[in-house]
Amino acid sequence: MSTDCSQAVLPAPLCGEPYLLTPGPLTTSHEVKKAMLRDWGSWDDDFRAMTAQLRRELLALVGPGGEAYDCVPVQGSGTFAVEAMLGSFLPRDGKALVLINGAYGQRIAQTLDYLGRAYAVIDKGDYLPPRGEEVARALEVDPGITHVVVVHCETSSGILNPVREIADTVAAHGRKLLVDSMSAFGAVPLEVGEIAFEAMVSSANKCIEGVPGFGFVIARKSALEEAKGVSSSLSLDVHAQWAHMEKTGQWRFTPPTHVVAAFIEALRQHREEGGVAGRLARYTANRDTLVEGMRGLGFETLLSERWLSPIIVTFFTPADPAFGFADFYARMKAKGFIIYPGKLTVVESFRVGCIGRMDPPVMRKVVAAVAECLAEMGVSSAVPPTIALEERTKLVA
């Protein structure tokens, strides 16, 4: 598939299905859905071959140098995989520096509380990016910090954090980097030759465009070996899962067989689209089409162009008193589009996802539906309140 996605036309969802304009679960292809119609034996050689294939193909996405890493799938939602990473690779006597600029960074800190691991934070509020120089200062002040944890794309705001800048800083200070690339991996490059990480996590139902049911950890083999005995969880022990898969080719506990089958098909489509570059091109075209159309209606984005991710975009809600998000959401759903509420604490907002089996023609339909909803609600202007624009000025280079 060409990486010029401006005129791409993908099949519509199955009859009656809305488009999921969310950061996952997301709209999947007919072929991915159909792959789940067959039952698989979890111990059978055919399914073990599928597990080996998904591990091998995911590892290939981190580029040259991937032979020093391995891929370990973990049952459950993405949060299960994040907790597995933190509990397995952060030693009990270690200390993490958690970079927070949204709900998912906050969840990492909450997880560390549950795990009983020591940590410090750099909290940038709702949407400012953590920067390398800030990380450097924190590491210089606290030599006890052993690991830095960052969210690649913070979907509560839609910001794409400067992971390479942070990785370079962490490496320069001799610390280890853990990356939550839940909603970015597969569409935003994360190659080990460019970004030195100890481990990263993502999920089946994000940019690879599979369905929910498992996450996966890609980690240095040396880190996997060192993780033996570190986790205090039976089911979320990444080393134990890895060792068992290496020995038997099987998952330790019942795997989501149908989800794996769907994921194999999703990986095939990912390859055919041009891999990470092809997926990024389509998602970027989706974002640009959406943002241009929404701004044409008077909406304002939370983020400036520099920090806009191709994953999800946050828009300020209109100041017009005729606008109510619950009403807007219901009207959009009735037109076949499910959007996301905002997660900002200072101003009202909503989010529109750009990932999933969608292309620019779909995003133009989204903008048209938004225009229709505003007219139906009697909203004369989509301009946000003054406080929203004042908050946006806090974004600095």
C-alpha positions as CSV (number, residue, x, y, z in Angstrom):
1,M,0.0,0.0,0.0
2,S,1.3,3.4,-0.8
3,T,2.3,5.7,2.1
4,D,0.4,8.5,0.4
5,C,-2.9,8.0,2.3
6,S,-4.6,11.3,1.4
7,Q,-7.1,9.5,-0.9
8,A,-7.1,6.1,0.7
9,V,-10.4,4.3,0.9
10,L,-10.8,1.5,3.4
11,P,-13.8,-0.8,3.7
12,A,-16.5,0.5,6.1
13,P,-17.2,-1.3,9.4
14,L,-19.6,-4.2,9.4
15,C,-23.3,-3.1,9.0
16,G,-24.5,-1.2,12.1
17,E,-21.0,-0.9,13.6
18,P,-19.9,2.6,14.5
19,Y,-16.3,3.9,14.0
20,L,-14.4,3.9,17.2
21,L,-12.6,7.2,17.4
22,T,-10.6,6.1,20.4
23,P,-7.0,5.1,21.3
24,G,-8.1,1.5,21.6
25,P,-10.1,-0.7,21.4
26,L,-10.5,0.6,17.9
27,T,-12.1,-0.2,14.6
28,T,-10.7,-3.4,13.1
29,S,-10.9,-4.9,9.6
30,H,-13.3,-7.5,8.5
31,E,-10.4,-9.9,8.1
32,V,-9.2,-9.4,11.7
33,K,-12.7,-10.2,12.9
34,K,-13.1,-13.2,10.8
35,A,-9.8,-14.7,12.1
36,M,-11.6,-15.2,15.4
37,L,-14.2,-17.6,14.0
38,R,-11.9,-20.7,14.5
39,D,-11.1,-22.4,17.8
40,W,-7.5,-23.2,18.6
41,G,-6.0,-25.6,21.1
42,S,-3.6,-23.7,23.4
43,W,-1.1,-26.6,23.6
44,D,-1.4,-27.5,19.9
45,D,1.6,-27.2,17.6
46,D,-0.3,-24.9,15.2
47,F,-1.0,-22.4,18.0
48,R,2.6,-22.6,19.3
49,A,3.7,-21.7,15.8
50,M,1.4,-18.7,15.9
51,T,2.9,-17.6,19.2
52,A,6.4,-17.9,17.8
53,Q,5.3,-15.9,14.7
54,L,3.9,-13.0,16.7
55,R,6.9,-12.8,18.9
56,R,9.2,-12.9,15.9
57,E,7.3,-10.3,13.9
58,L,6.9,-7.9,16.8
59,L,10.6,-8.1,17.5
60,A,11.3,-7.2,13.9
61,L,9.5,-3.8,14.4
62,V,12.3,-2.5,16.8
63,G,14.7,-2.6,13.8
64,P,18.4,-3.5,13.6
65,G,19.8,-4.6,16.9
66,G,16.7,-6.5,17.9
67,E,18.7,-9.7,18.2
68,A,19.7,-8.5,21.7
69,Y,16.1,-8.3,22.7
70,D,13.1,-10.7,23.0
71,C,9.4,-10.4,22.9
72,V,7.2,-11.8,25.7
73,P,3.3,-11.6,25.3
74,V,1.4,-11.2,28.5
75,Q,-2.3,-12.0,28.9
76,G,-4.7,-9.2,29.9
77,S,-5.1,-5.5,29.0
78,G,-2.3,-3.1,28.4
79,T,-2.2,-2.1,32.1
80,F,-1.5,-5.8,32.9
81,A,1.6,-5.6,30.7
82,V,2.7,-2.2,32.2
83,E,2.5,-3.7,35.7
84,A,4.3,-6.8,34.6
85,M,7.1,-4.6,33.2
86,L,7.4,-2.5,36.3
87,G,7.2,-5.4,38.7
88,S,9.8,-7.5,36.7
89,F,12.4,-5.0,35.6
90,L,12.5,-2.6,38.5
91,P,14.4,-4.3,41.3
92,R,12.8,-4.3,44.8
93,D,15.7,-2.1,46.0
94,G,15.6,0.1,42.9
95,K,14.1,3.5,42.4
96,A,12.2,4.9,39.4
97,L,11.9,8.4,38.1
98,V,8.4,8.6,36.6
99,L,7.7,11.2,34.0
100,I,4.1,12.3,34.3
101,N,2.1,14.5,32.0
102,G,-1.3,12.8,32.0
103,A,-3.4,10.0,33.4
104,Y,-1.2,7.2,32.2
105,G,1.9,8.5,33.9
106,Q,-0.2,8.9,37.0
107,R,-1.2,5.3,36.7
108,I,2.4,4.2,36.5
109,A,3.0,5.9,39.9
110,Q,-0.1,4.3,41.3
111,T,1.1,0.9,40.1
112,L,4.5,1.5,41.8
113,D,2.6,2.2,45.1
114,Y,0.9,-1.1,44.8
115,L,4.2,-2.9,44.0
116,G,6.0,-1.2,46.9
117,R,8.7,0.3,44.7
118,A,10.4,3.6,45.5
119,Y,10.0,6.4,43.0
120,A,10.3,10.1,42.4
121,V,8.3,12.1,39.8
122,I,8.5,14.9,37.4
123,D,4.9,16.0,37.0
124,K,4.3,18.4,34.1
125,G,0.6,18.7,34.7
126,D,-2.0,17.9,32.0
127,Y,0.0,18.3,28.9
128,L,3.5,19.8,29.0
129,P,6.2,17.4,27.8
130,P,9.0,16.2,30.1
131,R,12.3,17.4,28.7
132,G,15.8,15.9,28.7
133,E,17.3,18.7,30.7
134,E,14.7,18.2,33.5
135,V,15.5,14.5,33.6
136,A,19.2,15.2,33.7
137,R,18.8,17.5,36.7
138,A,16.7,14.9,38.6
139,L,19.2,12.2,37.9
140,E,22.1,14.3,39.1
141,V,20.3,15.3,42.3
142,D,19.3,11.7,43.2
143,P,21.9,9.0,42.5
144,G,19.6,6.4,43.9
145,I,17.4,6.5,40.8
146,T,18.0,3.4,38.8
147,H,15.3,3.6,36.1
148,V,13.3,6.2,34.3
149,V,9.8,5.4,33.1
150,V,8.1,7.4,30.3
151,V,4.8,7.2,28.4
152,H,5.5,7.4,24.7
153,C,2.2,8.9,23.7
154,E,0.1,10.3,26.6
155,T,-3.4,9.8,25.2
156,S,-5.1,11.8,27.9
157,S,-3.9,14.8,26.1
158,G,-2.7,13.4,22.8
159,I,0.9,14.5,23.3
160,L,3.7,12.6,21.7
161,N,6.5,12.8,24.3
162,P,10.2,13.4,23.2
163,V,11.3,9.8,24.0
164,R,14.5,9.9,22.0
165,E,15.6,13.1,23.8
166,I,14.8,11.4,27.2
167,A,16.5,8.1,26.2
168,D,19.7,10.0,25.3
169,T,19.7,11.7,28.7
170,V,19.0,8.5,30.6
171,A,21.8,6.6,28.7
172,A,24.3,9.5,29.3
173,H,23.6,9.2,33.0
174,G,24.0,5.5,33.1
175,R,20.4,4.7,34.1
176,K,17.9,2.4,32.4
177,L,14.8,3.4,30.5
178,L,11.3,1.7,30.6
179,V,8.8,2.8,28.0
180,D,5.0,2.6,28.0
181,S,4.5,2.7,24.2
182,M,0.9,1.4,24.6
183,S,-0.8,3.6,22.0
184,A,2.2,4.4,19.8
185,F,4.2,1.2,19.0
186,G,3.6,0.0,15.5
187,A,2.9,3.5,14.1
188,V,5.6,5.7,15.8
189,P,9.2,4.4,15.3
190,L,10.8,2.9,18.4
191,E,13.9,1.3,17.1
192,V,16.6,0.1,19.5
193,G,19.3,1.5,17.3
194,E,17.9,5.0,17.9
195,I,16.3,4.8,21.4
196,A,18.1,2.7,24.0
197,F,15.5,1.2,26.3
198,E,15.7,-1.7,28.8
199,A,12.1,-2.7,28.1
200,M,8.9,-1.4,26.5
201,V,5.3,-2.5,26.5
202,S,2.4,-2.2,24.1
203,S,-0.9,-3.9,23.4
204,A,-2.7,-6.0,20.7
205,N,-5.5,-3.5,20.3
206,K,-3.6,-0.4,19.4
207,C,-1.6,0.6,16.3
208,I,-1.3,-3.0,15.1
209,E,-5.1,-2.9,14.9
210,G,-5.8,-6.2,16.6
211,V,-8.4,-6.8,19.4
212,P,-8.1,-6.6,23.2
213,G,-6.7,-9.6,25.1
214,F,-3.0,-9.4,25.5
215,G,-0.1,-7.0,25.8
216,F,3.6,-7.6,25.1
217,V,6.9,-6.7,26.5
218,I,10.0,-6.2,24.3
219,A,13.1,-6.3,26.5
220,R,16.8,-6.8,26.4
221,K,17.6,-10.5,26.9
222,S,20.1,-9.5,29.6
223,A,17.3,-7.7,31.4
224,L,15.0,-10.7,31.1
225,E,17.7,-12.9,32.6
226,E,18.3,-10.4,35.5
227,A,14.5,-10.3,36.2
228,K,14.5,-13.8,37.6
229,G,12.9,-13.8,41.0
230,V,12.2,-10.0,40.9
231,S,8.4,-10.1,40.4
232,S,6.2,-10.7,43.4
233,S,3.3,-11.7,41.1
234,L,2.7,-15.2,39.8
235,S,0.8,-14.3,36.6
236,L,2.7,-11.0,35.8
237,D,6.2,-12.4,36.1
238,V,7.8,-11.6,32.7
239,H,10.9,-13.7,33.4
240,A,8.8,-16.7,34.2
241,Q,6.6,-16.2,31.1
242,W,9.7,-15.8,28.9
243,A,11.5,-18.8,30.3
244,H,8.5,-21.0,29.9
245,M,7.9,-19.9,26.3
246,E,11.6,-20.4,25.5
247,K,11.4,-24.0,26.9
248,T,8.0,-25.1,25.6
249,G,6.7,-22.6,23.1
250,Q,3.6,-22.2,25.2
251,W,2.0,-19.6,27.4
252,R,2.2,-20.5,31.1
253,F,-1.6,-20.0,31.6
254,T,-4.5,-20.1,29.2
255,P,-3.8,-17.8,26.3
256,P,-6.4,-15.6,24.4
257,T,-6.3,-17.9,21.4
258,H,-8.8,-16.1,19.3
259,V,-7.1,-12.8,20.0
260,V,-3.8,-14.2,18.9
261,A,-5.3,-15.5,15.7
262,A,-6.8,-12.0,15.0
263,F,-3.4,-10.4,15.8
264,I,-1.6,-12.6,13.3
265,E,-4.0,-11.3,10.6
266,A,-3.5,-7.7,11.9
267,L,0.3,-8.2,11.6
268,R,-0.2,-9.3,8.0
269,Q,-2.1,-6.2,7.1
270,H,0.5,-4.1,9.0
271,R,3.2,-5.5,6.7
272,E,1.2,-5.0,3.6
273,E,0.6,-1.4,4.5
274,G,4.3,-0.7,4.7
275,G,5.0,-1.5,8.3
276,V,5.5,1.3,10.8
277,A,6.1,3.9,8.1
278,G,3.0,3.0,6.2
279,R,0.9,3.0,9.4
280,L,2.3,6.3,10.5
281,A,1.6,7.9,7.1
282,R,-2.1,6.9,7.2
283,Y,-2.6,8.0,10.9
284,T,-0.8,11.3,10.2
285,A,-3.0,11.9,7.2
286,N,-6.0,11.1,9.4
287,R,-4.9,13.6,12.0
288,D,-4.1,16.4,9.5
289,T,-7.5,15.9,7.8
290,L,-9.3,15.9,11.2
291,V,-7.5,19.0,12.6
292,E,-7.9,21.0,9.4
293,G,-11.6,20.3,9.3
294,M,-12.2,20.9,13.0
295,R,-10.3,24.2,13.0
296,G,-12.4,25.1,10.0
297,L,-15.4,24.8,12.2
298,G,-13.9,27.0,14.9
299,F,-12.5,24.3,17.2
300,E,-9.1,24.7,18.8
301,T,-6.6,21.9,19.6
302,L,-5.1,21.7,23.0
303,L,-1.6,21.2,21.6
304,S,0.4,23.1,19.1
305,E,1.6,21.3,15.9
306,R,5.0,20.4,17.5
307,W,3.4,18.1,20.1
308,L,0.3,16.8,18.2
309,S,0.5,13.0,18.0
310,P,-0.9,11.0,15.1
311,I,-2.8,8.9,17.7
312,I,-5.5,11.1,19.2
313,V,-6.3,14.8,19.3
314,T,-7.7,16.8,22.2
315,F,-10.1,19.6,21.3
316,F,-11.4,22.3,23.7
317,T,-15.2,22.3,24.1
318,P,-17.0,25.4,22.7
319,A,-17.8,28.2,25.1
320,D,-21.3,28.4,23.5
321,P,-23.8,27.5,26.3
322,A,-25.8,25.5,23.8
323,F,-23.0,22.9,23.7
324,G,-23.1,20.0,26.1
325,F,-20.7,17.1,25.7
326,A,-23.2,14.3,26.7
327,D,-25.6,15.6,24.0
328,F,-22.8,16.0,21.5
329,Y,-21.5,12.5,22.2
330,A,-25.0,10.9,21.7
331,R,-25.5,12.7,18.5
332,M,-22.1,11.7,17.1
333,K,-22.8,8.1,18.1
334,A,-26.2,8.2,16.3
335,K,-24.3,9.2,13.2
336,G,-21.9,6.3,13.5
337,F,-18.9,7.8,15.4
338,I,-17.9,7.1,19.0
339,I,-15.6,9.7,20.4
340,Y,-13.8,10.0,23.8
341,P,-14.4,12.4,26.7
342,G,-11.6,14.6,27.8
343,K,-9.3,14.0,30.8
344,L,-8.0,17.5,31.5
345,T,-8.4,19.0,34.9
346,V,-8.4,22.7,34.2
347,V,-10.7,23.1,31.1
348,E,-13.4,21.0,29.4
349,S,-12.3,19.0,26.4
350,F,-13.0,15.9,24.2
351,R,-10.8,13.7,22.2
352,V,-11.0,12.1,18.7
353,G,-8.8,9.2,17.8
354,C,-6.9,8.9,14.5
355,I,-6.0,5.2,14.7
356,G,-7.8,2.0,13.7
357,R,-9.1,0.9,10.3
358,M,-9.9,4.5,9.1
359,D,-8.5,6.8,6.5
360,P,-8.8,10.5,5.5
361,P,-12.2,10.1,3.7
362,V,-13.6,8.7,7.0
363,M,-12.1,11.7,8.9
364,R,-13.9,14.1,6.5
365,K,-17.1,12.3,7.3
366,V,-16.3,12.8,11.0
367,V,-15.9,16.6,10.5
368,A,-19.2,16.7,8.5
369,A,-21.0,14.9,11.3
370,V,-19.6,17.3,13.9
371,A,-20.9,20.2,11.8
372,E,-24.3,18.6,11.6
373,C,-24.4,18.1,15.4
374,L,-23.5,21.7,16.1
375,A,-26.3,22.8,13.9
376,E,-28.8,20.4,15.5
377,M,-27.7,21.6,19.0
378,G,-28.0,25.3,18.1
379,V,-24.3,25.9,18.7
380,S,-23.4,29.1,16.8
381,S,-19.6,29.1,17.6
382,A,-17.1,26.3,18.4
383,V,-14.6,28.8,19.8
384,P,-13.4,27.7,23.3
385,P,-13.6,29.8,26.4
386,T,-10.8,32.3,27.0
387,I,-9.3,30.2,29.9
388,A,-8.7,27.4,27.4
389,L,-6.6,29.5,25.2
390,E,-4.7,30.9,28.2
391,E,-3.9,27.4,29.3
392,R,-2.6,26.6,25.8
393,T,-0.1,29.4,26.0
394,K,1.7,27.4,28.7
395,L,3.1,25.1,26.0
396,V,6.7,26.1,25.5
397,A,9.3,25.1,23.0
